[in-house]
Amino acid sequence: MVFGAACVMLVGAEAHAQAGAACKSSGTVEETNACAVQAFQAADTEIAILYGDVMRALSAHERPQLRQEHTAWQRERTTRCKQAQRANESEPTWPRTYHECLTAETQARRRGLMRWLTLDHPSAKP
């Protein structure tokens, strides 16, 4: 189960980065890793709030399609970042580069969610 393993690795990386150091952008590897984890957590929280706001704005018949799209995006985000950072997994900076990828993917998702609030959203297509 790729998704489950990715979640375990993500949680493990977050716990490792946070347990050993506080965030310090020009600090040690552990401190910069911790900053990347915190930035991802902030971006993930923001996207979760936006997702909830968009869900509430949609009609009941549109919500299942958004839910399905968002769930697929979450799986794909993890897969894309794991694949992009696979070569760096043994490096001490891996948590930072992995979480920077997750943060970038999460910030890019904003456009996808916002389009649901326009006439160009997927359920408006014939």
C-alpha positions as CSV (number, residue, x, y, z in Angstrom):
1,M,0.0,0.0,0.0
2,V,2.0,3.0,-1.3
3,F,-0.2,5.6,0.2
4,G,-0.1,4.1,3.7
5,A,3.6,3.7,3.6
6,A,4.0,7.3,2.4
7,C,1.9,8.5,5.3
8,V,4.0,6.6,7.8
9,M,7.2,8.0,6.3
10,L,5.7,11.5,6.3
11,V,4.7,11.2,9.9
12,G,8.1,9.7,10.8
13,A,9.9,12.5,9.0
14,E,7.8,15.1,10.7
15,A,8.4,13.6,14.1
16,H,12.1,13.3,13.5
17,A,12.5,16.8,12.3
18,Q,10.4,18.3,15.1
19,A,11.8,16.1,17.9
20,G,15.4,17.1,17.5
21,A,15.4,20.7,16.7
22,A,13.4,24.0,16.6
23,C,13.1,25.8,13.3
24,K,16.0,28.0,12.5
25,S,16.4,28.8,8.7
26,S,20.1,29.3,8.8
27,G,20.8,26.6,11.4
28,T,21.8,23.0,11.5
29,V,20.4,20.4,9.1
30,E,17.9,19.4,11.8
31,E,16.8,23.0,12.3
32,T,16.3,23.6,8.6
33,N,14.5,20.3,8.3
34,A,12.2,21.4,11.1
35,C,11.5,24.7,9.3
36,A,10.5,22.8,6.2
37,V,8.1,20.6,8.2
38,Q,6.6,23.6,9.8
39,A,6.1,25.4,6.5
40,F,4.4,22.3,5.1
41,Q,2.1,22.0,8.1
42,A,1.1,25.6,7.7
43,A,0.4,25.2,4.0
44,D,-1.5,21.9,4.6
45,T,-3.6,23.6,7.3
46,E,-4.4,26.5,4.9
47,I,-5.4,24.2,2.1
48,A,-7.6,22.1,4.5
49,I,-9.4,25.3,5.6
50,L,-9.9,26.4,2.0
51,Y,-11.1,22.9,1.0
52,G,-13.7,23.1,3.8
53,D,-14.8,26.6,2.7
54,V,-15.2,25.5,-0.9
55,M,-17.1,22.4,0.1
56,R,-19.6,24.5,2.1
57,A,-20.0,26.8,-0.9
58,L,-20.9,24.0,-3.3
59,S,-24.2,22.4,-3.7
60,A,-24.8,18.9,-2.4
61,H,-24.5,17.3,-5.8
62,E,-21.1,18.9,-6.5
63,R,-19.5,17.9,-3.2
64,P,-18.8,14.3,-4.0
65,Q,-16.9,15.2,-7.2
66,L,-14.7,17.7,-5.3
67,R,-14.1,15.2,-2.5
68,Q,-13.0,12.6,-5.0
69,E,-10.8,15.1,-6.8
70,H,-9.2,16.3,-3.6
71,T,-8.5,12.8,-2.2
72,A,-6.9,11.8,-5.5
73,W,-4.8,15.0,-5.4
74,Q,-3.6,14.2,-1.8
75,R,-2.4,10.7,-2.9
76,E,-0.8,12.1,-6.0
77,R,1.0,14.9,-4.1
78,T,2.6,12.3,-1.8
79,T,3.5,10.0,-4.7
80,R,5.0,12.9,-6.8
81,C,7.2,14.2,-3.9
82,K,8.3,10.7,-2.9
83,Q,9.4,10.0,-6.5
84,A,11.0,13.3,-6.9
85,Q,13.0,12.9,-3.7
86,R,13.7,9.2,-3.9
87,A,17.4,9.7,-4.7
88,N,17.8,11.9,-1.6
89,E,16.2,9.5,0.9
90,S,19.5,8.6,2.6
91,E,20.6,12.2,2.9
92,P,20.2,14.1,6.1
93,T,18.5,16.9,4.2
94,W,15.8,14.5,2.9
95,P,13.1,15.7,5.3
96,R,13.6,19.3,4.2
97,T,13.6,18.6,0.4
98,Y,10.6,16.3,0.7
99,H,8.6,18.7,2.7
100,E,9.6,21.6,0.4
101,C,8.1,19.6,-2.4
102,L,4.9,18.9,-0.4
103,T,4.6,22.6,0.4
104,A,5.0,23.6,-3.3
105,E,2.4,21.0,-4.3
106,T,0.0,22.1,-1.6
107,Q,0.4,25.8,-2.5
108,A,-0.3,25.0,-6.2
109,R,-3.5,23.2,-5.2
110,R,-5.1,26.5,-4.2
111,R,-5.8,27.2,-7.9
112,G,-7.5,23.9,-8.3
113,L,-9.8,24.5,-5.4
114,M,-10.5,28.1,-6.3
115,R,-11.7,27.1,-9.8
116,W,-14.6,25.3,-8.1
117,L,-15.9,28.7,-7.1
118,T,-16.1,29.8,-10.8
119,L,-18.2,28.9,-13.8
120,D,-15.2,26.8,-15.0
121,H,-15.5,24.2,-12.3
122,P,-15.6,20.5,-13.3
123,S,-19.2,19.8,-12.4
124,A,-20.3,22.7,-14.7
125,K,-18.9,20.9,-17.7
126,P,-21.4,19.1,-19.9
